[in-house]
Structures are given as C-alpha cells and as structure tokens.
Amino acid sequence: MTREEILQEIVEILSDSFELDPKQIHPESTLYEDLDLDSIDAVDIFVQLRDLTGRRPNPDVAKEIRTVDELVTFVEDELAAAERGDPEPEPAAPPTRTEAAPDDTGSAASGT
Amino acid sequence: MRSDRVGARRQADVVICGGGLAGLTLARQLRLEVPAAAVLVLERTTRPLPDACHKVGESTIELGAHYLAHTLGLEAYLRREHILKNGLRFFGGDTAGTFGERPEIGPSEPPVIPAFQLDRGKLERDLRAMVEAEGVTLVEGAMVEAVALDEGSSGSAAPGAHTVTYRDAAGASHTVAARWVVDAMGRRRLLQKQLGLRRPASNPQSAAWFRVAERVVPADLVAPSVRAWHARDVGGSRWRSTSHLIGRGYWVWMIPLSTGFTSLGVVADAAAHPFASFNTPERARAFLRAHEPALAARLEDVAFADFRAMPDYSYLSERVLSAQRWASVGEAGFFVDPLYSLGGDFLGLGNTFVAALVADDLSGHLDPAKVDELNAFLYETSRDALRTTSGNSAIFAHARIFAAKLWWDFFHYWSFFAAYFFQQLWKLDLREHHAVRAIGHRYDALNVVAQRVLETWAELSPERLDGRRAFMPLPMFPSVLADQHLALTEPRTPEQTLAKMAGDVQTAEALVRELVVLALRDLGPALARRFGEVARLDTLGFVPSDPRVVADDLPRRARVEALPPIARDMERALGRTSSSVATSALLAAALDGARAASSADSAA
C-alpha cells in the first residue's frame, strides 16, 4: 500500500466516522485542533486502523500521534511490521470510560 | 466423616437425583461450602462417558463461567482442559451472499472476564472423578423410580423425611432416606411433574443440534485472499467465540470444543420456519443449504457424529426451591433459551441458592421467607430472560438493529443479573434483597419497552442487506457498556453493589430512550409516524427528552459535547444514520402517530 492509498483510507475513516468533509482533511491537519476530535475519537480511529493493519496498536506510540500525516506513517510502519511478522504488543488492560475521557460528561442527560 | 454413613444407613443429608452437569456441580459445591452434609448422587449412566456426549450447553457466559471457575474452584482445570472462549459473535446481513461481506458483531479482543467452551462429555467424566475423590457417594447405573416427599411443614419435617427409590444396574430396588431431595435429572422434570408445577412458556422456538468430529470455524467460510476480513482477527482468537449466523426467524450456532469436535445447532421461530424443515439430519442440511449456503457447503462431506432435535424447548417454573427441603436444579427446573448461553448461568445461580439453603438448614436456621425470596428471584429473572430471547425473528434479519439489541441485552445482563452473582447479593438480608428485586422489577419493565422498540423497529425496517459497517465491535472499549463488564469483578460489598445498581437502572432508562432515537433516525420521515403508532410510543413512558433531541440536531462537535456518554457510545458502536430531517421532527411525527392510534382506540 502506498502512502497515497493509506491517506485515502484514513480520510475515508475520518470522514465516515466523524461527519467531516473529506476536502477539509489534509496530511498536515492536526487531529485535536484542526479536525476538532477528542481522546475517545482517537481510540476509535485506532480500533478502525486495526482492520487495515491487522495489528494491535502500541498505545505508547498511538498517543504521540498528532497529525493525519503521522497517522499515515503509523499505518505504513504497522504494515511493514506485519510483513516482517514482528510480535504484537499484548492486549493492554482496557481503560474505563471515565479514564479515557474524563471531561465527556454530556449535558443533555441533565437537561441543561 | 458423615458421608461414610451414606452406604451403611441408606440415608443422606442431600440426595441428588441425576449426576449430569447440574447434579455434579451441586455435589462439588456442597462439599466445598457445606462439608458437614452427606451427599449422595444417583446417576443413570455409567462410565466410561464419551467425549462430546449427547448434551447441549457447551457455551458459558460470565455468570456461569464465574460459577465454575471461582465458586467451584475449577479455573485452572477449565483453562487447561477446555477452551477459553472469545465472547459471542454474530454474522448477519445477506445470508446467501459472500460470507466475508456479512456484517460481523463481536469482541475485538479476548474478554477481560473469561468464559469457556465446555466439552460436556469430558467435563462430566472429570467431575464424576472429582466429586468421588471429595467424598461424595456417586451411584452409577441408578435409575430413580420415585421420590416420596414429606409434605409436612418445614418446621416439623424430620430430617430424612423424604425417600428416594431407585433401581441399581443389577435391577435391585433400593430406598434412601433424605433430608433434602434435589431433582437434577434434566428434562424428565420428575419433581416438577409430580407437583404439577410446570408452566408453559410462550416461546414457539425449536432447535436441532449436532456435532462433527472436526473443527469448523467462520474463517473456513472466507477465502484467505479476503485479507481485511482475516486481518480483523488481530489476536487470532475469533474461532474461540460462540459464532452465530443470524437470518430472518433463525440463528445457527458454531461452538469449538477442546476435544476437536464442533457443536452446531439450528434454532428457529415456528412462525418463520416450521420445525419439520430442520428436525432430521437430512432436513437440517437442506435448511442450511437454503439459508446458510456457505456453512452447508463446508459441511457437505462432513458426517454428523450425533443429532438431536427439540421442539418448543422453553419452559418455566414458579417454584424450584422449597422450604420443604426439595429443589429442582438445571433443566429439571426451567429452561429459557439457548441464545446467549444462559443455561449455565441459571444452573450456577440455582445451585448456589440450594447450597446456601442447605447450609442454613443444617445449622438450624432455614427461613421459609428466604426460600421464597430466592425462588422468586429465579422465577422473575427467568421470565425476564425469556422475554429477551423470544420475539427476535425480524431483528435477526437486521444486523445493525441486532447490534442495538445486544447493547441493551448486555447492559441489562452485566449491570443487574451478572452483577448480582459476582457480587453475591443473595447474602443480603431479606429487606435489602427485596430492594434488589425491586430494581429487578424496574429492569423487567424496561425490558418490555426495549424489546418492543427493537421489534417494531425491525418489523418496519425495509430489507437492507448491507450492515453499513463490516465490523461492529461489541463491547467497544472504552464505553459505558464495557464499564459494566469491567465492574463485575471490582471488589465491592453487597451493599455497595445495591447502591450502584440503583444508579445503573437510571442509565438503563437512558439507554432505552437512545433505542428510540436510533430507531427514529434509521426509519426516517417516511416511517417515523408509523413507528410511533405501532410501538405506541405515548404509552412507553421512555420518550427521549427535549434537551436530548435538541442536542441531537447540533453540529457534530457540539452534539458530542452535549450528548450523554451512553448516547455517544452507542453511536460510536452502531454508527449514525444521516437524516435530512431533524431528530426533533422525527420524534414529533412519531408522537403524532402514537396519539392518533390512541384516540382511534378510545373512539372505537
């Protein structure tokens, strides 16, 4: 898969999942500022990228990623690791909902 | 040792009629928890038992697995000798199309709280040796012919007032006196029939199942060249799941067994698929060719090692525990449905109640009110589970609606029923246990609404063969739903769990409102009014609030910030249907339809 093909896949995942206009998504777009995503969205992006890479992402690597271009590089590296048959990281203990998004409390439930 | 006298005096504190899974696990539990009790097990069959013997119920879920692994201390044995299960997995969508394109719903990682696939032949053979080594008297080749219950009041019944008569392998008749008699003889339901306690269950579903002597897994049905489908199975543990192939009016299970066999079964709703269309091996193959061609082709040259058909398999009972010192456990009491593998759960819960009551009795504190309380809990939860597992004919035809149902059913299961067992709530005093049941009644009422919303949504939904998403992870981590799974093993006192449940039932109410929102957006303006009319939205009592629907119509970022976490998590898992019409307008149309139906009713 070329970088261009990977970029197309990522743009499709982002636009489908987060109601973003594909034309707004560029390699230099930052996930949290330009695309206005949050920590829960980031978790979900990596869940979907597993389908592309066939590998469990390393959480330490994943949390450093800030831009679409870095996501492309991440997928490229993962595909190369899959090709080499590198061992996968063990499944990490999953975080609870509050640990993952401490601010995601919602307000419609309380009617405010 | 008290058990020594069983042979000599022909009496026992507990006589367990039936040494299958229910009877043997109860015997082991009594040795562990009530070591003073002399236990006699009477079992019709004799060793050696073959692998993959002719019994259904190989798949366990959290509660039943916790019972076997922790209550009975079998975790190391199960991990070594059976298969660590990777949750429940479902393949919906176009049943006649390419298998690899069918939407898949299931866990993406092995579960945090384990469950197991049991080879029943092997397990029961091993349990027989274990209970004998632990001091239980096990008589094989014993055919139970009669149970004479002392019907005296619980206070006056003398120990050993009941008698059990059985015929041994040589044909000689024996009578044993028993303080407690437990029927664990499965569907023969000796005590239930004798006491006239059987209740019909309105669940017109039937099943046929068979085993094959090789491993048959979903990956067999997808060409290796479909890389993305295989790549999705990151840990290589998809095959460990109980896989369900679902279609309108039926589902098919595939369960791997540690002895190399695979258990397969067809379950169908009588209204959609008559029992006669799958009740023999040839007909079952023809059924699969018609409805599940990929699996049928895989099985074409594979012999069935056995075959069993069971029409109208569900039955309930209003009493399986009695202060007169008898009990019916496992399938001798009631049987709900194979969907979700709840059989092992009810077996574990029932046995645990029996062990607690026998312990009370032998220490002189058997409280008839507590017997009735625990019995009522079993009846109410089995009735509620039956509601969950019946009436899903149309839902099976829509993968995304089925995934929404799983959200509700799993939340309900983990936050209430499973939590009850993991956190040992039967140990609460009677007043507090009443409070647990009261929460259970709120869940019952919510379940009626949730299932009606889901059924109506599915019945009105146009046939759509695409599932929208190839893979819907369930549970998705992290999420409000996954938190309920993780909370099962959190150390808490029963009192703390009771307090937690009171909060969770409110989240459950919010979840039901979310089902309404999902259904409305999915059905869209053309069907929203009809949905309100058919589901009688005005009478449900769980109409989404104004702030909730207003939030739904905000731009994405603002909406995510305004939505309650459960709404966002369901949307993350199930996707969001785009709609040109605002959710508030869809809800207004639905309420309009509901009101029109109500006034038409009152005019008539």
Interface residues (C-beta under 8 A of the other chain):
Chain A: F18 E19 D36 D38 I40 V43 D44 V47 R50 D51 L52 T53 G54 R55 R56 A82 E88 P91 A93 P94 P95 T96 R97 T98 E99 A100 A101 D104 T105 G106 S107 A108 A109 G111 T112
Chain B: S108 E109 P110 V112 R227 A228 H230 A231 R232 V234 G235 A470 F471 P473 M476 F477 P478 S479 V480 A482 D483 L486 A510 S545 D546 P547 R548 V550 A551 R556 R557 V560 E561 A562 L563 P564 P565 A567 R568 D569 R572 R576
